[in-house]
Amino acid sequence: MAHSLFLQQMAARYTISIDDLHREGKVLVCRRVLEGLEGWLRQDSHEKILPAITTLQGTVQSVRNEFYAMRDQGELEIFWQSKFIKSVGEMIGLIEEAYRCAYAASVAYDNEDNYLASKYINSCYTAIKQTIGGILISHE
């Protein structure tokens, strides 16, 4: 099965196998990417994050696209049955919320409303943390 360039690059970065024998690797890659974003949002001030808001938006969008692809291919259902994720609907809803908040932060920043952009970054951070919490497996 062909994988997106994003998934291939992130799997290589985190040395996670995503071949047909390790299909759960896809959700592990998404978890690692989200953990990286969560750490960045937790550690850096919004003054540092705002100029790179398109990076946040683009990365969350890429993870969201991977979750949609896994859902459309029936893999999220398999991962739920295998107890790798808490809920298919919850995972889709949370990653969608993270994307909406990242997008709204980007729009607010483009409109020079840093206060509103910061509020959306906080909401994005919360949604990312909740998404990570919904992924029950980890890569050690």
N, C-alpha and C positions, 0 to 999 in steps of 0.2 A: 504494500500500500504506500502511495506517495504521501509524504508529510510536507507541511508548509516549511518554507525556508526559516521562519521564526522558530518553529519547533525544533528543526534540525540544528540550528545554531545554538539554541539554549540547551538542548540535550548534550551537545558537544562541550559547551562551557561547563556544565555541571556533571559531566561524565555519567549520564543516565541513559540507559539503553531504551530505545523506543521501537525496537523491531517487533515482529508479530508474536514472538515468544515473551515479550515484555511490554504488553500493551498498557499496563498500569503506569509505565514510564511516562506516558503523556501527561497524566494527572500529576505525577511527581515533578515533572518539569514546570508545569503551571504553578505548583505549590512553591517551588524554589524561586521562581520569578517574583511571585507575590510576596514571599518572605523578604526578598531584596528590596522591593518597593516599600514594604512596611517598615523595614529598618531605616531606609532613607527618609521616609516621611516622619518617623519618630525622632531621628537624630538631628536633622537639619532644620534650621529656622525657615519660616515661610519666605523670608527675603531671599534665601538661596534657592528655594524650590521654585518660586514663581517664574523666574526667567527660563527655567527648564520645564515649564508646565506642559509643553507639547510632547516632551519625552515621556512624562507620566501618562498623558492621554494616549499616546501611541502604544505604549507598552501594555496598558490596561486593555486597550482595544484588541491588541494581538492575543492576549490571554482570553479575552471574551470570545474572540473568533475560534480559538481552540476548543473552548467549552461547547460552543454551538456545533462545531464539527463533530466532537465526541458524542454530543446528544443526537445529532442527525444520523450518525452511524450506529446508534444503539449502544455505544460503549459506556455512556454514563449510567445507563440502566444496569449494565453488567457490573460496573464498579460499585453501584449501590447494593446490588445483590451480594457482592463479595465483601461488603462492609468497608470499602475503600473511601466512600463518601457518605455523608449523612442522608442526603436527599437530592434527587435530580433537580426538582423544582427550586429548592433552596439554593443550590449552587448557581443555577442560571439566574435566579432573581438577585442574588448577592453580587455576582460579577457584573450584571447589568447595572445595578445601583452604583457600583464602583466606577463603571465607565461613565454613567450619566453625571456623576459628581466631578470626575476628571474633566469631562467636556465642559460642564458649566463653569468650572474654575478657569479653564482656558478662555472661555468667552468673557468672563468677568475681568480677567487679567488684560485681555485685548482691549476691553472698554475702560481700562485704567481704574477699575474698582478692586483694589487689592484687599480691602476688608472682606468683600463678598467672596473673592477668589479664595481667601484664607479659610472662610467658613466651609466652602465646598471641598477644599483640601482636607479639612478635618473630617468631613463626612465620607470622603473617599477613603481615608485612612481607616475609619471605622468599618466600612464595607469590606475593605481588603482583609482586615483582621478577622472579620466574621467568615469570609470566604475561606481563609486559611483554616479556621476552626472547623469548617465543614469537610475538610479533607482529612481523613482518618489515618492515612498512611504517610510515612516520611522516608526520606532517603538519607541513610547514615553514612 
